[in-house]
């Protein structure tokens, strides 16, 4: 378990399904993410799966033990490169309070200090201003811009709806 002044960052628990459903059932969550709104049954399945992996962390308010978002933190291949990828989704009810920045900053410290990461990467849609502002606040550097990098949806004619992507990174020792 990781801790900040206001947050606990921990493994998922089966008890997190209601809080996960609360935000992953919202259509606006998928403006910049793959997938579609989930059902309560989906949320229960997801929390069960996520409770068995080290790639997802629940972000919980200390004050009331409510899960307000989650962080994805996954080591990429090859393992000897000591590189992790960071991602996050937070409940819109808790946006603009600095929670994502606080949790992400703590995950970076965990990655560098405990996991001995050499590099941490993150990617986001350039239209997702809130996301790239968090990445910059936590010290990540915009390293690239990819045109038409990926798509999550298709139009009525089944053509991909491509989106661009910013690439961010931070090194364990920025002078390297």
Secondary structure, 3 states (H helix, E strand, C coil): CEECCCEEEECCCHHHHHHHHHHHCCHHHHHCCCCCCCCHHHHHHHHHHHCCCCCEEEEEECCCCCEEEEEEEEECCCHHHCEEEEEEEECHHHCCCCHHHHHHHHHHHHHHHCCCCCEEEEEECCCCHHHHHHHHHCCCEEEEEEEEEEEEEECCCCCEEEEEEEEEEEECCCCC
